[in-house]
């Protein structure tokens, strides 16, 4: 049986429209050449939306009149897909240092210093060399100097934008956390679990998606080399993510043609080759997928090779689900079918729910569905608070759920459905706990503040795993120092 994917994958770009429109207007219809084949049940057509860069990077109005506008523009665009690389941040850091040489104005200078300190903590914060430690010390000193000036100089405080004052405090808080890790964190610690994004493509468009889409994907040669490094370090479990990992190996851009994705284990698709490779290395392999493109042949191929498959289910019906995960009109139906298909082949399922304003009042109904169908019996139900890592202010206002409301909803679920294996994850409790390998090898982590948001620990292809794990921007209490096998035994009932 062959599965054909029609991939209408357009170039990476940002659309400057409202949040709701971003996920709908770019979604294209199938060309007529494939319509006659839809009736054949062995043919599967999937139209892929173009990734949306939720970070618009617009320069804030409060910087109007501040000198070095081009540098400030680059700073506020640094988290966009194409800019969030260590090379780009290093270049921007150098440009800021040059601008500081001849800048005498206190306000203009302080804005540049705040940007410099933010990049220093965002781009490879490390302590394995004196140079790395010096950057952290110098960055913290810059922030403290700005805050001291704000406290003692009224004129400076009036001129320095209020939004940057908040940003300075956020960045200082991150420096204090990193400093504490340097002083009190465990040394020579060993990672047990990693998330590894193997695909840049996804059949959905989720509002405010945190994933940093990269144009490059690893070759199998890269995958094998990285797998060896992870194994030598002591990693036991790898969770394959994306995008959607099931689409790994499909063409980057195919217009108006069908592209074959082979669905027999080890016969050409990058997804199957990676699963086989990691399984043969002795890793426990798990998969986080939308489930939308899962087929019976795929389930057969991975049965016995994966520890569990994580599936997102955000609501009890299509209306609720599509308020956050856009792009497919039959997503709820396909999600339920995917879960049932996995259970048919005895593949353990872990349900993942993202809590937003749009589904907050539907969680009890969702809990009832999960309870009745027994979906949390094996690997549980993870209920995450939506994270604003890549979102702009308008989207945050539309989507973010206050922590108090989120925790209240979790408490209500536990009270009404005490037998559900529910695992809660607020933004605060997940900050700085990620070790996420991107498709180009970059390893990312995330702060619980908008600035800097995403942190680049390094690159797993070129850096040693131990140097990445020793980063003070990776919390000692990270769940990545345990496997899901250990975590599953501690799920609260």
Helices and strands as residue ranges (DSSP letters): E 3-5, H 19-22, G 32-37, G 61-63, H 69-76, H 86-101, H 106-122, H 130-152, H 154-159, H 162-184, E 193-197, E 205-206, H 220-233, E 237-241, G 245-247, E 259-261, H 270-281, E 284-289, H 296-302, E 306-312, H 318-322, E 325-326, H 331-344, E 349-355, G 360-362, H 363-373, E 381-385, H 393-399, H 403-416, E 422-425, H 427-430, E 436-437, E 442-446, E 454-459, H 465-469, G 479-481, H 484-488
